[in-house]
Amino acid sequence: MVNRLTKLDKLLLGRMGSYERYCDKREDVEAGICPFCVINQEKNEVLFENDHWIIWEVPQNFSRRASKLFLYLIIVPKSHLYSLAKKDSTFWIQFGEMIDWAYANYDIPGGMLNIRLGDPVYSAATETHPHWNLKVPNLTDEVREAIAKSPEHAAGNNARGKRYSGFYTYGVTPYQFKIMVDQNIVDKKGNWLIEDH
């Protein structure tokens, strides 16, 4: 068990948009697990893979933008990477197989294919493992994708991460946290709504 979180751990944990995601990520951090290397099959069903890549559909309850998306796929290199430099042609050819598979299995009239890579300060990523997001909007609302966080947004994420950390340290489960939210004791960001806590 990790007793001390690194600065990078805190940055990534602060980006978790829900307490449930925070708890999942914190457990991974404490166990030394990259969730893209060790995939939680209960939450992410691998749909297709080849020698270098895997692809899965992001569950609806994972993303705050899910209600705005018709489709959200993640494409991830199987080996743990930080950089995509100096990859052989087979690596990239097999990435193309992922795109071909997605088009063959989903209706993709348009959307966005973006990659998160490198230092998360420059990519707004929640993981250091490079990953592609293939997103198709459902056209019910505007969908935006951040590359970097403003200082104000980063400070807000950091504060939320600290609040979530306090609940986690005291052993509050995601289910208990949801009850606290439902009873207006805290909001979804972990802010107390009652004076005596």
C-alpha atoms as a printed R data frame, in Angstrom:
    type eleno elety resid chain resno       x      y       z
1   ATOM     1    CA   MET     A     1   0.000  0.000   0.000
2   ATOM     2    CA   VAL     A     2   1.290  3.447  -0.942
3   ATOM     3    CA   ASN     A     3   1.531  5.681   2.115
4   ATOM     4    CA   ARG     A     4   2.535  8.797   0.237
5   ATOM     5    CA   LEU     A     5   1.070 10.000  -3.024
6   ATOM     6    CA   THR     A     6   3.400 11.638  -5.537
7   ATOM     7    CA   LYS     A     7   2.683 15.025  -7.065
8   ATOM     8    CA   LEU     A     8   1.696 13.240 -10.305
9   ATOM     9    CA   ASP     A     9  -0.632 10.871  -8.390
10  ATOM    10    CA   LYS     A    10  -2.370 13.858  -6.800
11  ATOM    11    CA   LEU     A    11  -2.687 15.623 -10.167
12  ATOM    12    CA   LEU     A    12  -4.294 12.579 -11.807
13  ATOM    13    CA   LEU     A    13  -6.516 11.813  -8.803
14  ATOM    14    CA   GLY     A    14  -7.769 15.397  -8.783
15  ATOM    15    CA   ARG     A    15  -8.963 14.919 -12.361
16  ATOM    16    CA   MET     A    16 -11.348 12.141 -11.398
17  ATOM    17    CA   GLY     A    17 -14.784 13.625 -12.010
18  ATOM    18    CA   SER     A    18 -16.604 11.491  -9.455
19  ATOM    19    CA   TYR     A    19 -15.851  9.998  -6.066
20  ATOM    20    CA   GLU     A    20 -16.350  6.488  -7.471
21  ATOM    21    CA   ARG     A    21 -13.712  7.132 -10.145
22  ATOM    22    CA   TYR     A    22 -11.446  8.666  -7.493
23  ATOM    23    CA   CYS     A    23 -11.699  5.501  -5.373
24  ATOM    24    CA   ASP     A    24 -11.028  3.229  -8.361
25  ATOM    25    CA   LYS     A    25  -8.008  5.314  -9.399
26  ATOM    26    CA   ARG     A    26  -6.700  5.537  -5.824
27  ATOM    27    CA   GLU     A    27  -6.876  1.748  -5.455
28  ATOM    28    CA   ASP     A    28  -4.942  1.392  -8.731
29  ATOM    29    CA   VAL     A    29  -2.320  3.917  -7.568
30  ATOM    30    CA   GLU     A    30  -1.898  2.184  -4.223
31  ATOM    31    CA   ALA     A    31  -1.572 -1.212  -5.943
32  ATOM    32    CA   GLY     A    32   0.847  0.157  -8.559
33  ATOM    33    CA   ILE     A    33  -1.547 -0.755 -11.392
34  ATOM    34    CA   CYS     A    34  -1.943  1.023 -14.719
35  ATOM    35    CA   PRO     A    35  -5.643  0.555 -15.630
36  ATOM    36    CA   PHE     A    36  -4.697  0.415 -19.315
37  ATOM    37    CA   CYS     A    37  -2.228 -2.427 -18.692
38  ATOM    38    CA   VAL     A    38  -4.444 -4.353 -16.266
39  ATOM    39    CA   ILE     A    39  -7.964 -3.847 -17.564
40  ATOM    40    CA   ASN     A    40 -10.868 -4.184 -15.157
41  ATOM    41    CA   GLN     A    41 -12.986 -6.650 -17.160
42  ATOM    42    CA   GLU     A    42 -16.013 -5.964 -14.942
43  ATOM    43    CA   LYS     A    43 -16.076 -2.364 -16.154
44  ATOM    44    CA   ASN     A    44 -14.360 -2.518 -19.564
45  ATOM    45    CA   GLU     A    45 -15.049 -5.293 -22.024
46  ATOM    46    CA   VAL     A    46 -12.267 -5.614 -24.589
47  ATOM    47    CA   LEU     A    47 -14.038 -5.712 -27.952
48  ATOM    48    CA   PHE     A    48 -11.099 -6.325 -30.280
49  ATOM    49    CA   GLU     A    49  -7.344 -6.718 -30.001
50  ATOM    50    CA   ASN     A    50  -4.296 -7.548 -32.044
51  ATOM    51    CA   ASP     A    51  -0.612 -7.915 -31.139
52  ATOM    52    CA   HIS     A    52  -0.141 -4.235 -30.238
53  ATOM    53    CA   TRP     A    53  -3.571 -2.737 -29.469
54  ATOM    54    CA   ILE     A    54  -6.833 -3.205 -27.592
55  ATOM    55    CA   ILE     A    55 -10.128 -1.375 -27.967
56  ATOM    56    CA   TRP     A    56 -13.170 -1.083 -25.722
57  ATOM    57    CA   GLU     A    57 -16.287  1.029 -25.396
58  ATOM    58    CA   VAL     A    58 -16.299  3.396 -22.426
59  ATOM    59    CA   PRO     A    59 -19.187  2.608 -20.056
60  ATOM    60    CA   GLN     A    60 -21.919  5.264 -19.883
61  ATOM    61    CA   ASN     A    61 -21.377  5.917 -16.153
62  ATOM    62    CA   PHE     A    62 -17.645  6.559 -16.627
63  ATOM    63    CA   SER     A    63 -17.699  9.853 -18.481
64  ATOM    64    CA   ARG     A    64 -19.382 13.111 -17.553
65  ATOM    65    CA   ARG     A    65 -19.886 13.660 -21.286
66  ATOM    66    CA   ALA     A    66 -21.511 10.254 -21.901
67  ATOM    67    CA   SER     A    67 -24.990 11.741 -22.259
68  ATOM    68    CA   LYS     A    68 -23.643 13.857 -25.133
69  ATOM    69    CA   LEU     A    69 -21.984 10.970 -26.978
70  ATOM    70    CA   PHE     A    70 -23.400  8.353 -29.288
71  ATOM    71    CA   LEU     A    71 -20.112  6.428 -29.106
72  ATOM    72    CA   TYR     A    72 -16.957  6.587 -26.966
73  ATOM    73    CA   LEU     A    73 -14.179  4.081 -27.694
74  ATOM    74    CA   ILE     A    74 -10.711  3.860 -26.154
75  ATOM    75    CA   ILE     A    75  -7.804  2.475 -28.186
76  ATOM    76    CA   VAL     A    76  -4.743  1.618 -26.105
77  ATOM    77    CA   PRO     A    77  -1.294  0.171 -26.812
78  ATOM    78    CA   LYS     A    78  -0.963 -3.175 -25.024
79  ATOM    79    CA   SER     A    79   2.541 -2.452 -23.772
80  ATOM    80    CA   HIS     A    80   2.996  0.208 -21.115
81  ATOM    81    CA   LEU     A    81   4.387  3.274 -22.850
82  ATOM    82    CA   TYR     A    82   5.056  6.877 -22.047
83  ATOM    83    CA   SER     A    83   6.221  7.854 -25.534
84  ATOM    84    CA   LEU     A    84   5.213  6.763 -29.016
85  ATOM    85    CA   ALA     A    85   8.638  7.537 -30.468
86  ATOM    86    CA   LYS     A    86  10.467  4.959 -32.571
87  ATOM    87    CA   LYS     A    87   7.629  2.485 -33.033
88  ATOM    88    CA   ASP     A    88   7.927  0.108 -35.977
89  ATOM    89    CA   SER     A    89   5.554  0.062 -38.933
90  ATOM    90    CA   THR     A    90   3.697 -3.013 -37.620
91  ATOM    91    CA   PHE     A    91   2.690 -1.015 -34.546
92  ATOM    92    CA   TRP     A    92   1.069  1.661 -36.714
93  ATOM    93    CA   ILE     A    93  -0.406 -0.765 -39.255
94  ATOM    94    CA   GLN     A    94  -2.128 -2.575 -36.402
95  ATOM    95    CA   PHE     A    95  -3.427  0.764 -35.093
96  ATOM    96    CA   GLY     A    96  -5.070  1.147 -38.507
97  ATOM    97    CA   GLU     A    97  -6.705 -2.256 -37.943
98  ATOM    98    CA   MET     A    98  -8.339 -0.789 -34.823
99  ATOM    99    CA   ILE     A    99  -9.834  2.076 -36.828
100 ATOM   100    CA   ASP     A   100 -11.003 -0.321 -39.556
101 ATOM   101    CA   TRP     A   101 -12.619 -2.530 -36.892
102 ATOM   102    CA   ALA     A   102 -14.411  0.458 -35.320
103 ATOM   103    CA   TYR     A   103 -15.849  1.549 -38.688
104 ATOM   104    CA   ALA     A   104 -16.910 -2.017 -39.499
105 ATOM   105    CA   ASN     A   105 -18.725 -2.433 -36.175
106 ATOM   106    CA   TYR     A   106 -20.210  1.011 -35.467
107 ATOM   107    CA   ASP     A   107 -22.021  3.723 -37.363
108 ATOM   108    CA   ILE     A   108 -19.453  6.546 -37.352
109 ATOM   109    CA   PRO     A   109 -20.750  9.439 -39.475
110 ATOM   110    CA   GLY     A   110 -18.127 11.778 -37.966
111 ATOM   111    CA   GLY     A   111 -16.619 12.771 -34.648
112 ATOM   112    CA   MET     A   112 -13.154 13.042 -33.199
113 ATOM   113    CA   LEU     A   113 -10.141 10.774 -32.792
114 ATOM   114    CA   ASN     A   114  -7.663 12.303 -30.365
115 ATOM   115    CA   ILE     A   115  -4.704 11.036 -28.406
116 ATOM   116    CA   ARG     A   116  -3.619 11.762 -24.865
117 ATOM   117    CA   LEU     A   117   0.118 11.284 -24.485
118 ATOM   118    CA   GLY     A   118   3.126 12.395 -22.506
119 ATOM   119    CA   ASP     A   119   3.093 14.688 -19.511
120 ATOM   120    CA   PRO     A   120  -0.518 14.988 -18.269
121 ATOM   121    CA   VAL     A   121   0.015 18.696 -17.553
122 ATOM   122    CA   TYR     A   122   0.184 19.150 -21.346
123 ATOM   123    CA   SER     A   123  -2.520 16.652 -22.318
124 ATOM   124    CA   ALA     A   124  -5.205 16.940 -19.590
125 ATOM   125    CA   ALA     A   125  -4.974 13.138 -19.349
126 ATOM   126    CA   THR     A   126  -6.021 11.043 -16.375
127 ATOM   127    CA   GLU     A   127  -3.404  8.380 -17.202
128 ATOM   128    CA   THR     A   128   0.210  8.589 -18.379
129 ATOM   129    CA   HIS     A   129  -0.254  5.575 -20.697
130 ATOM   130    CA   PRO     A   130  -0.942  6.983 -24.217
131 ATOM   131    CA   HIS     A   131  -4.496  6.348 -25.377
132 ATOM   132    CA   TRP     A   132  -6.768  7.354 -28.227
133 ATOM   133    CA   ASN     A   133 -10.346  8.491 -27.686
134 ATOM   134    CA   LEU     A   134 -12.766  7.946 -30.558
135 ATOM   135    CA   LYS     A   135 -15.887  9.985 -29.842
136 ATOM   136    CA   VAL     A   136 -19.057 10.439 -31.859
137 ATOM   137    CA   PRO     A   137 -21.436 13.123 -30.535
138 ATOM   138    CA   ASN     A   138 -25.175 12.478 -30.415
139 ATOM   139    CA   LEU     A   139 -25.787 16.145 -31.370
140 ATOM   140    CA   THR     A   140 -27.903 16.895 -28.298
141 ATOM   141    CA   ASP     A   141 -25.377 19.365 -26.878
142 ATOM   142    CA   GLU     A   142 -21.975 20.884 -27.498
143 ATOM   143    CA   VAL     A   143 -18.997 18.604 -26.770
144 ATOM   144    CA   ARG     A   144 -15.555 20.080 -26.088
145 ATOM   145    CA   GLU     A   145 -12.238 18.415 -25.389
146 ATOM   146    CA   ALA     A   146  -9.584 20.109 -23.250
147 ATOM   147    CA   ILE     A   147  -5.897 19.743 -24.065
148 ATOM   148    CA   ALA     A   148  -4.697 21.593 -20.981
149 ATOM   149    CA   LYS     A   149  -6.388 22.886 -17.859
150 ATOM   150    CA   SER     A   150  -6.427 26.566 -16.935
151 ATOM   151    CA   PRO     A   151  -4.758 27.427 -13.602
152 ATOM   152    CA   GLU     A   152  -8.215 28.011 -12.109
153 ATOM   153    CA   HIS     A   153  -9.547 24.674 -13.363
154 ATOM   154    CA   ALA     A   154  -6.405 22.875 -12.163
155 ATOM   155    CA   ALA     A   155  -6.790 24.466  -8.718
156 ATOM   156    CA   GLY     A   156 -10.425 23.343  -8.604
157 ATOM   157    CA   ASN     A   157  -9.416 19.795  -9.528
158 ATOM   158    CA   ASN     A   158  -6.709 19.845  -6.859
159 ATOM   159    CA   ALA     A   159  -9.182 21.034  -4.212
160 ATOM   160    CA   ARG     A   160 -11.722 18.363  -5.219
161 ATOM   161    CA   GLY     A   161  -8.964 15.731  -5.064
162 ATOM   162    CA   LYS     A   162  -8.071 16.840  -1.533
163 ATOM   163    CA   ARG     A   163 -11.713 16.621  -0.457
164 ATOM   164    CA   TYR     A   164 -12.091 13.165  -2.019
165 ATOM   165    CA   SER     A   165  -8.828 12.119  -0.331
166 ATOM   166    CA   GLY     A   166 -10.272 13.040   3.047
167 ATOM   167    CA   PHE     A   167 -13.346 10.873   2.485
168 ATOM   168    CA   TYR     A   168 -11.175  8.026   1.185
169 ATOM   169    CA   THR     A   169  -8.838  8.245   4.184
170 ATOM   170    CA   TYR     A   170 -11.811  7.938   6.525
171 ATOM   171    CA   GLY     A   171 -12.997  4.823   4.673
172 ATOM   172    CA   VAL     A   172 -16.064  6.325   3.004
173 ATOM   173    CA   THR     A   173 -17.164  3.971   0.211
174 ATOM   174    CA   PRO     A   174 -18.633  5.244  -3.078
175 ATOM   175    CA   TYR     A   175 -22.011  3.885  -1.945
176 ATOM   176    CA   GLN     A   176 -21.797  5.798   1.366
177 ATOM   177    CA   PHE     A   177 -20.703  8.923  -0.501
178 ATOM   178    CA   LYS     A   178 -23.742  8.613  -2.806
179 ATOM   179    CA   ILE     A   179 -26.021  8.411   0.240
180 ATOM   180    CA   MET     A   180 -24.388 11.558   1.630
181 ATOM   181    CA   VAL     A   181 -25.018 13.310  -1.696
182 ATOM   182    CA   ASP     A   182 -28.620 12.064  -1.856
183 ATOM   183    CA   GLN     A   183 -29.230 13.349   1.691
184 ATOM   184    CA   ASN     A   184 -27.693 16.762   0.856
185 ATOM   185    CA   ILE     A   185 -24.837 16.317   3.319
186 ATOM   186    CA   VAL     A   186 -22.206 16.870   0.598
187 ATOM   187    CA   ASP     A   187 -22.364 17.737  -3.087
188 ATOM   188    CA   LYS     A   188 -20.905 15.527  -5.830
189 ATOM   189    CA   LYS     A   189 -17.592 17.403  -5.607
190 ATOM   190    CA   GLY     A   190 -17.228 16.628  -1.896
191 ATOM   191    CA   ASN     A   191 -18.160 20.061  -0.578
192 ATOM   192    CA   TRP     A   192 -19.962 19.903   2.748
193 ATOM   193    CA   LEU     A   193 -23.527 21.245   2.615
194 ATOM   194    CA   ILE     A   194 -24.106 21.139   6.369
195 ATOM   195    CA   GLU     A   195 -22.295 23.244   8.925
196 ATOM   196    CA   ASP     A   196 -21.567 20.588  11.582
197 ATOM   197    CA   HIS     A   197 -19.417 17.872  10.059
